[in-house]
Amino acid sequence: MTEGFDVRWTSEHGAPRAVLFEPHDEVWSRTEFEWTGDDWREIGCEHATEVACFGSDSEYSAPDGPRPHPVKDDGEDDA
């Protein structure tokens, strides 16, 4: 089963951001978030038909392990 993954970063002059990719049947959802200081705020979403990850050696690399989720569903941090 293909699992979703997220990428997080903080720019030199901005708030932390995250992009979350989640598989749904034939498409992926790509949701972008911005850290408000208290929680992640969704700032945009779209569907993508193909998603790939590439490692430092330019080889395809599937994300492994449990993925963090920038949105708190139950008020608890994912740990």
All heavy atoms as a GROMACS GRO file, in nm:
protein
  631
    1MET      N    1   0.082  -0.118   0.000
    1MET     CA    2   0.000   0.000   0.000
    1MET      C    3   0.088   0.126   0.000
    1MET      O    4   0.182   0.138   0.077
    1MET     CB    5  -0.089  -0.001   0.123
    1MET     CG    6  -0.171   0.123   0.138
    1MET     SD    7  -0.272   0.110   0.286
    1MET     CE    8  -0.337   0.272   0.287
    2THR      N    9   0.058   0.217  -0.087
    2THR     CA   10   0.132   0.342  -0.094
    2THR      C   11   0.087   0.434   0.017
    2THR      O   12  -0.031   0.453   0.040
    2THR     CB   13   0.108   0.410  -0.230
    2THR    OG1   14   0.147   0.321  -0.333
    2THR    CG2   15   0.186   0.538  -0.242
    3GLU      N   16   0.183   0.492   0.088
    3GLU     CA   17   0.152   0.583   0.196
    3GLU      C   18   0.185   0.725   0.155
    3GLU      O   19   0.267   0.748   0.068
    3GLU     CB   20   0.231   0.547   0.321
    3GLU     CG   21   0.186   0.416   0.381
    3GLU     CD   22   0.246   0.395   0.519
    3GLU    OE1   23   0.274   0.495   0.588
    3GLU    OE2   24   0.265   0.280   0.555
    4GLY      N   25   0.124   0.820   0.221
    4GLY     CA   26   0.152   0.960   0.196
    4GLY      C   27   0.280   1.002   0.265
    4GLY      O   28   0.341   0.927   0.341
    5PHE      N   29   0.322   1.124   0.238
    5PHE     CA   30   0.442   1.179   0.300
    5PHE      C   31   0.432   1.331   0.298
    5PHE      O   32   0.350   1.389   0.227
    5PHE     CB   33   0.568   1.133   0.226
    5PHE     CG   34   0.576   1.179   0.084
    5PHE    CD1   35   0.649   1.293   0.051
    5PHE    CD2   36   0.513   1.109  -0.016
    5PHE    CE1   37   0.657   1.336  -0.080
    5PHE    CE2   38   0.520   1.151  -0.149
    5PHE     CZ   39   0.592   1.265  -0.180
    6ASP      N   40   0.514   1.396   0.381
    6ASP     CA   41   0.516   1.541   0.378
    6ASP      C   42   0.659   1.591   0.374
    6ASP      O   43   0.752   1.520   0.412
    6ASP     CB   44   0.437   1.603   0.493
    6ASP     CG   45   0.503   1.588   0.628
    6ASP    OD1   46   0.530   1.474   0.668
    6ASP    OD2   47   0.526   1.690   0.693
    7VAL      N   48   0.675   1.714   0.327
    7VAL     CA   49   0.804   1.782   0.322
    7VAL      C   50   0.785   1.912   0.400
    7VAL      O   51   0.687   1.983   0.378
    7VAL     CB   52   0.844   1.815   0.176
    7VAL    CG1   53   0.975   1.891   0.172
    7VAL    CG2   54   0.853   1.687   0.094
    8ARG      N   55   0.877   1.939   0.492
    8ARG     CA   56   0.868   2.060   0.574
    8ARG      C   57   0.996   2.141   0.559
    8ARG      O   58   1.104   2.086   0.546
    8ARG     CB   59   0.849   2.024   0.721
    8ARG     CG   60   0.722   1.948   0.745
    8ARG     CD   61   0.709   1.915   0.891
    8ARG     NE   62   0.596   1.826   0.911
    8ARG     CZ   63   0.535   1.810   1.027
    8ARG    NH1   64   0.578   1.873   1.133
    8ARG    NH2   65   0.433   1.728   1.036
    9TRP      N   66   0.981   2.274   0.564
    9TRP     CA   67   1.097   2.361   0.554
    9TRP      C   68   1.065   2.496   0.617
    9TRP      O   69   0.950   2.532   0.636
    9TRP     CB   70   1.140   2.379   0.408
    9TRP     CG   71   1.044   2.462   0.328
    9TRP    CD1   72   1.052   2.597   0.304
    9TRP    CD2   73   0.925   2.418   0.263
    9TRP    NE1   74   0.946   2.639   0.227
    9TRP    CE2   75   0.866   2.529   0.200
    9TRP    CE3   76   0.862   2.295   0.250
    9TRP    CZ2   77   0.748   2.522   0.127
    9TRP    CZ3   78   0.744   2.287   0.178
    9TRP    CH2   79   0.689   2.400   0.117
   10THR      N   80   1.169   2.570   0.649
   10THR     CA   81   1.156   2.708   0.695
   10THR      C   82   1.248   2.792   0.609
   10THR      O   83   1.368   2.767   0.603
   10THR     CB   84   1.196   2.722   0.844
   10THR    OG1   85   1.113   2.636   0.921
   10THR    CG2   86   1.180   2.864   0.892
   11SER      N   87   1.190   2.891   0.543
   11SER     CA   88   1.273   2.979   0.461
   11SER      C   89   1.347   3.077   0.550
   11SER      O   90   1.315   3.092   0.668
   11SER     CB   91   1.187   3.054   0.358
   11SER     OG   92   1.101   3.143   0.424
   12GLU      N   93   1.443   3.143   0.494
   12GLU     CA   94   1.526   3.236   0.572
   12GLU      C   95   1.443   3.351   0.630
   12GLU      O   96   1.472   3.401   0.738
   12GLU     CB   97   1.636   3.291   0.481
   12GLU     CG   98   1.744   3.364   0.555
   12GLU     CD   99   1.861   3.399   0.464
   12GLU    OE1  100   1.868   3.348   0.350
   12GLU    OE2  101   1.943   3.479   0.508
   13HIS      N  102   1.338   3.392   0.559
   13HIS     CA  103   1.259   3.507   0.603
   13HIS      C  104   1.110   3.474   0.605
   13HIS      O  105   1.027   3.552   0.557
   13HIS     CB  106   1.282   3.626   0.510
   13HIS     CG  107   1.424   3.669   0.504
   13HIS    ND1  108   1.487   3.733   0.607
   13HIS    CD2  109   1.518   3.652   0.407
   13HIS    CE1  110   1.611   3.756   0.575
   13HIS    NE2  111   1.634   3.708   0.454
   14GLY      N  112   1.072   3.359   0.660
   14GLY     CA  113   0.930   3.326   0.661
   14GLY      C  114   0.895   3.222   0.765
   14GLY      O  115   0.981   3.169   0.834
   15ALA      N  116   0.767   3.193   0.773
   15ALA     CA  117   0.715   3.094   0.866
   15ALA      C  118   0.742   2.954   0.813
   15ALA      O  119   0.754   2.934   0.691
   15ALA     CB  120   0.565   3.114   0.883
   16PRO      N  121   0.752   2.855   0.902
   16PRO     CA  122   0.766   2.716   0.855
   16PRO      C  123   0.647   2.678   0.766
   16PRO      O  124   0.535   2.724   0.787
   16PRO     CB  125   0.765   2.635   0.985
   16PRO     CG  126   0.813   2.731   1.089
   16PRO     CD  127   0.757   2.863   1.048
   17ARG      N  128   0.676   2.597   0.668
   17ARG     CA  129   0.573   2.548   0.575
   17ARG      C  130   0.585   2.397   0.561
   17ARG      O  131   0.688   2.339   0.589
   17ARG     CB  132   0.587   2.614   0.438
   17ARG     CG  133   0.554   2.761   0.442
   17ARG     CD  134   0.557   2.820   0.302
   17ARG     NE  135   0.515   2.958   0.307
   17ARG     CZ  136   0.398   3.003   0.262
   17ARG    NH1  137   0.312   2.919   0.208
   17ARG    NH2  138   0.367   3.130   0.270
   18ALA      N  139   0.478   2.337   0.512
   18ALA     CA  140   0.476   2.193   0.486
   18ALA      C  141   0.389   2.167   0.364
   18ALA      O  142   0.290   2.236   0.342
   18ALA     CB  143   0.420   2.117   0.606
   19VAL      N  144   0.428   2.068   0.286
   19VAL     CA  145   0.346   2.019   0.176
   19VAL      C  146   0.321   1.872   0.203
   19VAL      O  147   0.415   1.793   0.221
   19VAL     CB  148   0.414   2.036   0.038
   19VAL    CG1  149   0.330   1.974  -0.071
   19VAL    CG2  150   0.439   2.184   0.009
   20LEU      N  151   0.195   1.834   0.211
   20LEU     CA  152   0.154   1.698   0.242
   20LEU      C  153   0.098   1.633   0.116
   20LEU      O  154   0.010   1.690   0.050
   20LEU     CB  155   0.047   1.700   0.352
   20LEU     CG  156  -0.019   1.568   0.389
   20LEU    CD1  157   0.083   1.473   0.451
   20LEU    CD2  158  -0.134   1.592   0.484
   21PHE      N  159   0.150   1.516   0.080
   21PHE     CA  160   0.100   1.438  -0.033
   21PHE      C  161   0.031   1.314   0.022
   21PHE      O  162   0.093   1.238   0.098
   21PHE     CB  163   0.215   1.394  -0.125
   21PHE     CG  164   0.279   1.508  -0.199
   21PHE    CD1  165   0.385   1.578  -0.144
   21PHE    CD2  166   0.233   1.545  -0.324
   21PHE    CE1  167   0.445   1.682  -0.211
   21PHE    CE2  168   0.292   1.650  -0.393
   21PHE     CZ  169   0.398   1.719  -0.336
   22GLU      N  170  -0.096   1.293  -0.014
   22GLU     CA  171  -0.171   1.176   0.031
   22GLU      C  172  -0.236   1.107  -0.088
   22GLU      O  173  -0.301   1.175  -0.170
   22GLU     CB  174  -0.279   1.216   0.130
   22GLU     CG  175  -0.226   1.272   0.260
   22GLU     CD  176  -0.337   1.308   0.355
   22GLU    OE1  177  -0.414   1.401   0.324
   22GLU    OE2  178  -0.348   1.243   0.460
   23PRO      N  179  -0.222   0.973  -0.099
   23PRO     CA  180  -0.284   0.902  -0.211
   23PRO      C  181  -0.434   0.882  -0.188
   23PRO      O  182  -0.477   0.858  -0.076
   23PRO     CB  183  -0.211   0.768  -0.211
   23PRO     CG  184  -0.170   0.747  -0.069
   23PRO     CD  185  -0.143   0.884  -0.013
   24HIS      N  186  -0.511   0.897  -0.295
   24HIS     CA  187  -0.656   0.875  -0.293
   24HIS      C  188  -0.694   0.809  -0.425
   24HIS      O  189  -0.698   0.877  -0.528
   24HIS     CB  190  -0.733   1.007  -0.277
   24HIS     CG  191  -0.703   1.079  -0.151
   24HIS    ND1  192  -0.758   1.044  -0.030
   24HIS    CD2  193  -0.622   1.185  -0.126
   24HIS    CE1  194  -0.712   1.126   0.064
   24HIS    NE2  195  -0.629   1.211   0.009
   25ASP      N  196  -0.721   0.680  -0.422
   25ASP     CA  197  -0.760   0.605  -0.542
   25ASP      C  198  -0.663   0.630  -0.658
   25ASP      O  199  -0.550   0.591  -0.652
   25ASP     CB  200  -0.905   0.635  -0.583
   25ASP     CG  201  -1.004   0.593  -0.475
   25ASP    OD1  202  -0.982   0.487  -0.413
   25ASP    OD2  203  -1.100   0.668  -0.451
   26GLU      N  204  -0.706   0.702  -0.761
   26GLU     CA  205  -0.625   0.723  -0.881
   26GLU      C  206  -0.543   0.853  -0.878
   26GLU      O  207  -0.467   0.880  -0.970
   26GLU     CB  208  -0.716   0.726  -1.005
   26GLU     CG  209  -0.795   0.599  -1.026
   26GLU     CD  210  -0.708   0.481  -1.065
   26GLU    OE1  211  -0.616   0.500  -1.146
   26GLU    OE2  212  -0.732   0.372  -1.013
   27VAL      N  213  -0.561   0.937  -0.776
   27VAL     CA  214  -0.491   1.066  -0.770
   27VAL      C  215  -0.427   1.086  -0.633
   27VAL      O  216  -0.451   1.009  -0.540
   27VAL     CB  217  -0.586   1.185  -0.798
   27VAL    CG1  218  -0.645   1.176  -0.937
   27VAL    CG2  219  -0.694   1.195  -0.693
   28TRP      N  220  -0.345   1.187  -0.622
   28TRP     CA  221  -0.285   1.230  -0.497
   28TRP      C  222  -0.342   1.366  -0.462
   28TRP      O  223  -0.367   1.447  -0.550
   28TRP     CB  224  -0.134   1.245  -0.513
   28TRP     CG  225  -0.059   1.118  -0.527
   28TRP    CD1  226  -0.050   1.041  -0.639
   28TRP    CD2  227   0.020   1.055  -0.428
   28TRP    NE1  228   0.030   0.932  -0.615
   28TRP    CE2  229   0.074   0.939  -0.485
   28TRP    CE3  230   0.052   1.085  -0.296
   28TRP    CZ2  231   0.157   0.853  -0.415
   28TRP    CZ3  232   0.135   1.001  -0.226
   28TRP    CH2  233   0.186   0.885  -0.286
   29SER      N  234  -0.359   1.393  -0.334
   29SER     CA  235  -0.389   1.530  -0.294
   29SER      C  236  -0.258   1.592  -0.245
   29SER      O  237  -0.178   1.527  -0.179
   29SER     CB  238  -0.496   1.535  -0.184
   29SER     OG  239  -0.450   1.475  -0.066
   30ARG      N  240  -0.238   1.718  -0.285
   30ARG     CA  241  -0.121   1.794  -0.241
   30ARG      C  242  -0.175   1.914  -0.164
   30ARG      O  243  -0.244   1.999  -0.219
   30ARG     CB  244  -0.039   1.844  -0.360
   30ARG     CG  245   0.092   1.912  -0.316
   30ARG     CD  246   0.152   1.997  -0.426
   30ARG     NE  247   0.070   2.111  -0.460
   30ARG     CZ  248   0.068   2.228  -0.393
   30ARG    NH1  249   0.142   2.245  -0.286
   30ARG    NH2  250  -0.010   2.327  -0.435
   31THR      N  251  -0.146   1.916  -0.033
   31THR     CA  252  -0.198   2.022   0.052
   31THR      C  253  -0.081   2.098   0.112
   31THR      O  254   0.010   2.038   0.167
   31THR     CB  255  -0.287   1.965   0.164
   31THR    OG1  256  -0.384   1.876   0.106
   31THR    CG2  257  -0.357   2.075   0.240
   32GLU      N  258  -0.086   2.231   0.102
   32GLU     CA  259   0.020   2.314   0.158
   32GLU      C  260  -0.029   2.378   0.288
   32GLU      O  261  -0.144   2.422   0.297
   32GLU     CB  262   0.062   2.422   0.058
   32GLU     CG  263   0.184   2.498   0.104
   32GLU     CD  264   0.240   2.590  -0.003
   32GLU    OE1  265   0.198   2.581  -0.120
   32GLU    OE2  266   0.326   2.671   0.032
   33PHE      N  267   0.061   2.382   0.388
   33PHE     CA  268   0.031   2.438   0.518
   33PHE      C  269   0.136   2.541   0.556
   33PHE      O  270   0.250   2.535   0.512
   33PHE     CB  271   0.033   2.328   0.626
   33PHE     CG  272  -0.070   2.222   0.607
   33PHE    CD1  273  -0.044   2.110   0.530
   33PHE    CD2  274  -0.194   2.231   0.669
   33PHE    CE1  275  -0.138   2.011   0.512
   33PHE    CE2  276  -0.289   2.132   0.653
   33PHE     CZ  277  -0.261   2.021   0.574
   34GLU      N  278   0.096   2.636   0.642
   34GLU     CA  279   0.187   2.734   0.700
   34GLU      C  280   0.170   2.731   0.851
   34GLU      O  281   0.059   2.723   0.902
   34GLU     CB  282   0.155   2.873   0.646
   34GLU     CG  283   0.246   2.981   0.700
   34GLU     CD  284   0.214   3.116   0.640
   34GLU    OE1  285   0.098   3.162   0.654
   34GLU    OE2  286   0.304   3.174   0.579
   35TRP      N  287   0.283   2.736   0.924
   35TRP     CA  288   0.280   2.735   1.070
   35TRP      C  289   0.241   2.873   1.121
   35TRP      O  290   0.302   2.974   1.082
   35TRP     CB  291   0.415   2.692   1.125
   35TRP     CG  292   0.416   2.682   1.274
   35TRP    CD1  293   0.484   2.764   1.360
   35TRP    CD2  294   0.349   2.587   1.354
   35TRP    NE1  295   0.462   2.725   1.489
   35TRP    CE2  296   0.378   2.616   1.489
   35TRP    CE3  297   0.264   2.481   1.327
   35TRP    CZ2  298   0.328   2.543   1.595
   35TRP    CZ3  299   0.213   2.407   1.432
   35TRP    CH2  300   0.246   2.438   1.564
   36THR      N  301   0.140   2.880   1.208
   36THR     CA  302   0.092   3.008   1.260
   36THR      C  303   0.158   3.046   1.392
   36THR      O  304   0.137   3.155   1.442
   36THR     CB  305  -0.059   3.003   1.285
   36THR    OG1  306  -0.085   2.910   1.390
   36THR    CG2  307  -0.136   2.967   1.160
   37GLY      N  308   0.234   2.955   1.449
   37GLY     CA  309   0.289   2.974   1.581
   37GLY      C  310   0.218   2.888   1.683
   37GLY      O  311   0.271   2.858   1.790
   38ASP      N  312   0.095   2.846   1.650
   38ASP     CA  313   0.015   2.760   1.736
   38ASP      C  314  -0.027   2.630   1.668
   38ASP      O  315  -0.044   2.528   1.733
   38ASP     CB  316  -0.113   2.831   1.782
   38ASP     CG  317  -0.085   2.948   1.873
   38ASP    OD1  318   0.004   2.938   1.959
   38ASP    OD2  319  -0.153   3.052   1.857
   39ASP      N  320  -0.046   2.635   1.537
   39ASP     CA  321  -0.099   2.520   1.464
   39ASP      C  322  -0.067   2.536   1.315
   39ASP      O  323  -0.023   2.642   1.271
   39ASP     CB  324  -0.251   2.513   1.482
   39ASP     CG  325  -0.305   2.372   1.474
   39ASP    OD1  326  -0.230   2.280   1.435
   39ASP    OD2  327  -0.423   2.353   1.507
   40TRP      N  328  -0.088   2.429   1.237
   40TRP     CA  329  -0.070   2.436   1.093
   40TRP      C  330  -0.199   2.485   1.029
   40TRP      O  331  -0.306   2.432   1.054
   40TRP     CB  332  -0.034   2.298   1.038
   40TRP     CG  333   0.103   2.255   1.076
   40TRP    CD1  334   0.136   2.168   1.175
   40TRP    CD2  335   0.225   2.294   1.014
   40TRP    NE1  336   0.272   2.151   1.180
   40TRP    CE2  337   0.329   2.228   1.082
   40TRP    CE3  338   0.257   2.379   0.910
   40TRP    CZ2  339   0.463   2.244   1.047
   40TRP    CZ3  340   0.390   2.395   0.875
   40TRP    CH2  341   0.491   2.328   0.943
   41ARG      N  342  -0.190   2.588   0.944
   41ARG     CA  343  -0.305   2.644   0.872
   41ARG      C  344  -0.295   2.604   0.726
   41ARG      O  345  -0.192   2.625   0.661
   41ARG     CB  346  -0.302   2.797   0.884
   41ARG     CG  347  -0.410   2.868   0.805
   41ARG     CD  348  -0.403   3.018   0.826
   41ARG     NE  349  -0.281   3.076   0.774
   41ARG     CZ  350  -0.269   3.132   0.654
   41ARG    NH1  351  -0.373   3.139   0.573
   41ARG    NH2  352  -0.154   3.183   0.615
   42GLU      N  353  -0.402   2.543   0.673
   42GLU     CA  354  -0.403   2.504   0.532
   42GLU      C  355  -0.412   2.630   0.446
   42GLU      O  356  -0.495   2.717   0.469
   42GLU     CB  357  -0.523   2.413   0.504
   42GLU     CG  358  -0.526   2.364   0.361
   42GLU     CD  359  -0.640   2.267   0.335
   42GLU    OE1  360  -0.680   2.192   0.426
   42GLU    OE2  361  -0.691   2.270   0.222
   43ILE      N  362  -0.323   2.637   0.345
   43ILE     CA  363  -0.325   2.753   0.257
   43ILE      C  364  -0.352   2.718   0.111
   43ILE      O  365  -0.364   2.806   0.028
   43ILE     CB  366  -0.195   2.836   0.268
   43ILE    CG1  367  -0.072   2.753   0.237
   43ILE    CG2  368  -0.184   2.899   0.404
   43ILE    CD1  369   0.057   2.832   0.235
   44GLY      N  370  -0.365   2.589   0.081
   44GLY     CA  371  -0.398   2.550  -0.055
   44GLY      C  372  -0.398   2.400  -0.073
   44GLY      O  373  -0.335   2.328   0.003
   45CYS      N  374  -0.474   2.355  -0.174
   45CYS     CA  375  -0.484   2.211  -0.202
   45CYS      C  376  -0.512   2.191  -0.350
   45CYS      O  377  -0.580   2.273  -0.413
   45CYS     CB  378  -0.597   2.152  -0.118
   45CYS     SG  379  -0.611   1.974  -0.132
   46GLU      N  380  -0.456   2.085  -0.406
   46GLU     CA  381  -0.485   2.047  -0.544
   46GLU      C  382  -0.464   1.898  -0.560
   46GLU      O  383  -0.405   1.833  -0.474
   46GLU     CB  384  -0.396   2.124  -0.642
   46GLU     CG  385  -0.250   2.086  -0.637
   46GLU     CD  386  -0.165   2.161  -0.738
   46GLU    OE1  387  -0.221   2.229  -0.827
   46GLU    OE2  388  -0.042   2.153  -0.729
   47HIS      N  389  -0.511   1.842  -0.671
   47HIS     CA  390  -0.489   1.700  -0.701
   47HIS      C  391  -0.375   1.686  -0.800
   47HIS      O  392  -0.356   1.772  -0.886
   47HIS     CB  393  -0.616   1.636  -0.759
   47HIS     CG  394  -0.720   1.614  -0.656
   47HIS    ND1  395  -0.832   1.693  -0.647
   47HIS    CD2  396  -0.728   1.526  -0.555
   47HIS    CE1  397  -0.906   1.652  -0.546
   47HIS    NE2  398  -0.845   1.551  -0.488
   48ALA      N  399  -0.298   1.580  -0.786
   48ALA     CA  400  -0.187   1.549  -0.876
   48ALA      C  401  -0.204   1.404  -0.922
   48ALA      O  402  -0.245   1.319  -0.845
   48ALA     CB  403  -0.054   1.567  -0.806
   49THR      N  404  -0.172   1.377  -1.048
   49THR     CA  405  -0.187   1.242  -1.100
   49THR      C  406  -0.063   1.156  -1.079
   49THR      O  407  -0.073   1.035  -1.077
   49THR     CB  408  -0.221   1.244  -1.251
   49THR    OG1  409  -0.120   1.318  -1.320
   49THR    CG2  410  -0.357   1.309  -1.273
   50GLU      N  411   0.054   1.219  -1.063
   50GLU     CA  412   0.177   1.144  -1.041
   50GLU      C  413   0.263   1.216  -0.938
   50GLU      O  414   0.273   1.338  -0.940
   50GLU     CB  415   0.256   1.131  -1.171
   50GLU     CG  416   0.187   1.046  -1.275
   50GLU     CD  417   0.272   1.032  -1.400
   50GLU    OE1  418   0.396   1.028  -1.389
   50GLU    OE2  419   0.213   1.024  -1.508
   51VAL      N  420   0.326   1.139  -0.848
   51VAL     CA  421   0.416   1.193  -0.748
   51VAL      C  422   0.537   1.101  -0.741
   51VAL      O  423   0.522   0.979  -0.741
   51VAL     CB  424   0.348   1.201  -0.609
   51VAL    CG1  425   0.447   1.244  -0.503
   51VAL    CG2  426   0.230   1.297  -0.613
   52ALA      N  427   0.657   1.157  -0.737
   52ALA     CA  428   0.780   1.078  -0.725
   52ALA      C  429   0.875   1.150  -0.631
   52ALA      O  430   0.875   1.272  -0.624
   52ALA     CB  431   0.845   1.058  -0.861
   53CYS      N  432   0.956   1.072  -0.559
   53CYS     CA  433   1.059   1.128  -0.470
   53CYS      C  434   1.194   1.086  -0.525
   53CYS      O  435   1.212   0.974  -0.569
   53CYS     CB  436   1.044   1.071  -0.329
   53CYS     SG  437   0.894   1.118  -0.248
   54PHE      N  438   1.290   1.178  -0.518
   54PHE     CA  439   1.424   1.148  -0.564
   54PHE      C  440   1.523   1.177  -0.454
   54PHE      O  441   1.515   1.281  -0.389
   54PHE     CB  442   1.458   1.229  -0.690
   54PHE     CG  443   1.374   1.191  -0.807
   54PHE    CD1  444   1.251   1.252  -0.828
   54PHE    CD2  445   1.415   1.093  -0.893
   54PHE    CE1  446   1.171   1.216  -0.935
   54PHE    CE2  447   1.336   1.056  -1.002
   54PHE     CZ  448   1.214   1.118  -1.022
   55GLY      N  449   1.616   1.084  -0.432
   55GLY     CA  450   1.719   1.102  -0.331
   55GLY      C  451   1.836   1.180  -0.386
   55GLY      O  452   1.837   1.224  -0.501
   56SER      N  453   1.940   1.195  -0.305
   56SER     CA  454   2.056   1.273  -0.345
   56SER      C  455   2.131   1.210  -0.462
   56SER      O  456   2.204   1.278  -0.533
   56SER     CB  457   2.152   1.290  -0.227
   56SER     OG  458   2.195   1.164  -0.181
   57ASP      N  459   2.112   1.079  -0.486
   57ASP     CA  460   2.178   1.014  -0.598
   57ASP      C  461   2.091   1.013  -0.724
   57ASP      O  462   2.120   0.946  -0.820
   57ASP     CB  463   2.218   0.871  -0.560
   57ASP     CG  464   2.099   0.786  -0.520
   57ASP    OD1  465   1.984   0.836  -0.522
   57ASP    OD2  466   2.120   0.669  -0.485
   58SER      N  467   1.981   1.091  -0.721
   58SER     CA  468   1.886   1.105  -0.832
   58SER      C  469   1.811   0.976  -0.863
   58SER      O  470   1.748   0.965  -0.966
   58SER     CB  471   1.956   1.156  -0.959
   58SER     OG  472   2.005   1.285  -0.936
   59GLU      N  473   1.820   0.878  -0.776
   59GLU     CA  474   1.743   0.756  -0.791
   59GLU      C  475   1.609   0.774  -0.723
   59GLU      O  476   1.599   0.841  -0.621
   59GLU     CB  477   1.816   0.637  -0.728
   59GLU     CG  478   1.944   0.599  -0.797
   59GLU     CD  479   1.919   0.526  -0.928
   59GLU    OE1  480   1.819   0.453  -0.937
   59GLU    OE2  481   1.999   0.544  -1.020
   60TYR      N  482   1.506   0.711  -0.778
   60TYR     CA  483   1.374   0.717  -0.714
   60TYR      C  484   1.383   0.658  -0.574
   60TYR      O  485   1.445   0.555  -0.554
   60TYR     CB  486   1.271   0.640  -0.796
   60TYR     CG  487   1.137   0.630  -0.725
   60TYR    CD1  488   1.054   0.741  -0.715
   60TYR    CD2  489   1.097   0.512  -0.666
   60TYR    CE1  490   0.934   0.734  -0.650
   60TYR    CE2  491   0.976   0.504  -0.600
   60TYR     CZ  492   0.895   0.615  -0.592
   60TYR     OH  493   0.775   0.608  -0.526
   61SER      N  494   1.323   0.724  -0.479
   61SER     CA  495   1.325   0.678  -0.341
   61SER      C  496   1.185   0.687  -0.284
   61SER      O  497   1.129   0.796  -0.274
   61SER     CB  498   1.420   0.766  -0.258
   61SER     OG  499   1.415   0.730  -0.123
   62ALA      N  500   1.126   0.572  -0.252
   62ALA     CA  501   0.993   0.572  -0.190
   62ALA      C  502   1.006   0.609  -0.044
   62ALA      O  503   1.094   0.558   0.025
   62ALA     CB  504   0.930   0.434  -0.205
   63PRO      N  505   0.921   0.699   0.006
   63PRO     CA  506   0.927   0.734   0.148
   63PRO      C  507   0.894   0.613   0.234
   63PRO      O  508   0.799   0.541   0.206
   63PRO     CB  509   0.820   0.842   0.163
   63PRO     CG  510   0.778   0.879   0.026
   63PRO     CD  511   0.820   0.770  -0.067
   64ASP      N  512   0.973   0.589   0.338
   64ASP     CA  513   0.952   0.476   0.427
   64ASP      C  514   0.916   0.524   0.567
   64ASP      O  515   0.944   0.638   0.603
   64ASP     CB  516   1.078   0.391   0.437
   64ASP     CG  517   1.109   0.321   0.307
   64ASP    OD1  518   1.015   0.285   0.234
   64ASP    OD2  519   1.228   0.304   0.277
   65GLY      N  520   0.860   0.435   0.645
   65GLY     CA  521   0.834   0.462   0.785
   65GLY      C  522   0.709   0.544   0.807
   65GLY      O  523   0.642   0.586   0.713
   66PRO      N  524   0.678   0.568   0.934
   66PRO     CA  525   0.558   0.646   0.965
   66PRO      C  526   0.576   0.790   0.921
   66PRO      O  527   0.685   0.845   0.931
   66PRO     CB  528   0.548   0.636   1.117
   66PRO     CG  529   0.686   0.606   1.162
   66PRO     CD  530   0.751   0.526   1.052
   67ARG      N  531   0.472   0.848   0.870
   67ARG     CA  532   0.482   0.986   0.823
   67ARG      C  533   0.422   1.080   0.926
   67ARG      O  534   0.318   1.053   0.982
   67ARG     CB  535   0.415   1.004   0.689
   67ARG     CG  536   0.266   0.994   0.695
   67ARG     CD  537   0.206   1.019   0.558
   67ARG     NE  538   0.070   0.973   0.558
   67ARG     CZ  539  -0.032   1.046   0.601
   67ARG    NH1  540  -0.014   1.166   0.646
   67ARG    NH2  541  -0.154   0.996   0.600
   68PRO      N  542   0.488   1.191   0.948
   68PRO     CA  543   0.428   1.292   1.034
   68PRO      C  544   0.313   1.359   0.960
   68PRO      O  545   0.310   1.361   0.838
   68PRO     CB  546   0.541   1.390   1.060
   68PRO     CG  547   0.635   1.370   0.948
   68PRO     CD  548   0.619   1.228   0.902
   69HIS      N  549   0.218   1.411   1.031
   69HIS     CA  550   0.103   1.478   0.971
   69HIS      C  551   0.096   1.618   1.030
   69HIS      O  552   0.088   1.633   1.150
   69HIS     CB  553  -0.025   1.400   1.002
   69HIS     CG  554  -0.138   1.437   0.912
   69HIS    ND1  555  -0.199   1.560   0.918
   69HIS    CD2  556  -0.200   1.368   0.815
   69HIS    CE1  557  -0.295   1.564   0.827
   69HIS    NE2  558  -0.298   1.450   0.764
   70PRO      N  559   0.101   1.722   0.947
   70PRO     CA  560   0.105   1.857   1.001
   70PRO      C  561  -0.023   1.904   1.066
   70PRO      O  562  -0.024   2.002   1.134
   70PRO     CB  563   0.138   1.944   0.880
   70PRO     CG  564   0.100   1.864   0.763
   70PRO     CD  565   0.113   1.720   0.802
   71VAL      N  566  -0.134   1.833   1.045
   71VAL     CA  567  -0.260   1.874   1.105
   71VAL      C  568  -0.288   1.788   1.227
   71VAL      O  569  -0.282   1.666   1.220
   71VAL     CB  570  -0.376   1.860   1.004
   71VAL    CG1  571  -0.508   1.895   1.070
   71VAL    CG2  572  -0.352   1.949   0.885
   72LYS      N  573  -0.319   1.850   1.339
   72LYS     CA  574  -0.352   1.777   1.461
   72LYS      C  575  -0.499   1.739   1.457
   72LYS      O  576  -0.586   1.824   1.469
   72LYS     CB  577  -0.325   1.863   1.584
   72LYS     CG  578  -0.181   1.902   1.602
   72LYS     CD  579  -0.168   1.991   1.722
   72LYS     CE  580  -0.027   2.043   1.734
   72LYS     NZ  581  -0.015   2.138   1.844
   73ASP      N  582  -0.529   1.611   1.435
   73ASP     CA  583  -0.666   1.565   1.430
   73ASP      C  584  -0.728   1.549   1.568
   73ASP      O  585  -0.846   1.569   1.588
   73ASP     CB  586  -0.676   1.431   1.356
   73ASP     CG  587  -0.640   1.444   1.209
   73ASP    OD1  588  -0.663   1.551   1.152
   73ASP    OD2  589  -0.590   1.346   1.155
   74ASP      N  590  -0.646   1.511   1.666
   74ASP     CA  591  -0.698   1.479   1.798
   74ASP      C  592  -0.642   1.568   1.907
   74ASP      O  593  -0.655   1.540   2.026
   74ASP     CB  594  -0.670   1.332   1.831
   74ASP     CG  595  -0.523   1.299   1.822
   74ASP    OD1  596  -0.441   1.392   1.804
   74ASP    OD2  597  -0.488   1.180   1.837
   75GLY      N  598  -0.576   1.676   1.868
   75GLY     CA  599  -0.517   1.766   1.966
   75GLY      C  600  -0.384   1.716   2.021
   75GLY      O  601  -0.323   1.779   2.105
   76GLU      N  602  -0.336   1.603   1.974
   76GLU     CA  603  -0.210   1.546   2.020
   76GLU      C  604  -0.109   1.553   1.908
   76GLU      O  605  -0.142   1.541   1.791
   76GLU     CB  606  -0.229   1.398   2.056
   76GLU     CG  607  -0.334   1.373   2.163
   76GLU     CD  608  -0.275   1.379   2.302
   76GLU    OE1  609  -0.158   1.347   2.318
   76GLU    OE2  610  -0.349   1.417   2.393
   77ASP      N  611   0.017   1.573   1.940
   77ASP     CA  612   0.124   1.568   1.841
   77ASP      C  613   0.149   1.423   1.802
   77ASP      O  614   0.142   1.334   1.885
   77ASP     CB  615   0.254   1.625   1.897
   77ASP     CG  616   0.249   1.775   1.911
   77ASP    OD1  617   0.174   1.839   1.835
   77ASP    OD2  618   0.321   1.827   1.998
   78ASP      N  619   0.178   1.400   1.673
   78ASP     CA  620   0.219   1.266   1.631
   78ASP      C  621   0.360   1.243   1.682
   78ASP      O  622   0.448   1.324   1.662
   78ASP     CB  623   0.218   1.253   1.478
   78ASP     CG  624   0.078   1.256   1.421
   78ASP    OD1  625  -0.017   1.236   1.499
   78ASP    OD2  626   0.064   1.278   1.300
   79ALA      N  627   0.380   1.132   1.748
   79ALA     CA  628   0.515   1.102   1.800
   79ALA      C  629   0.555   0.962   1.764
   79ALA      O  630   0.477   0.878   1.740
   79ALA     CB  631   0.519   1.121   1.950
   0.00000   0.00000   0.00000
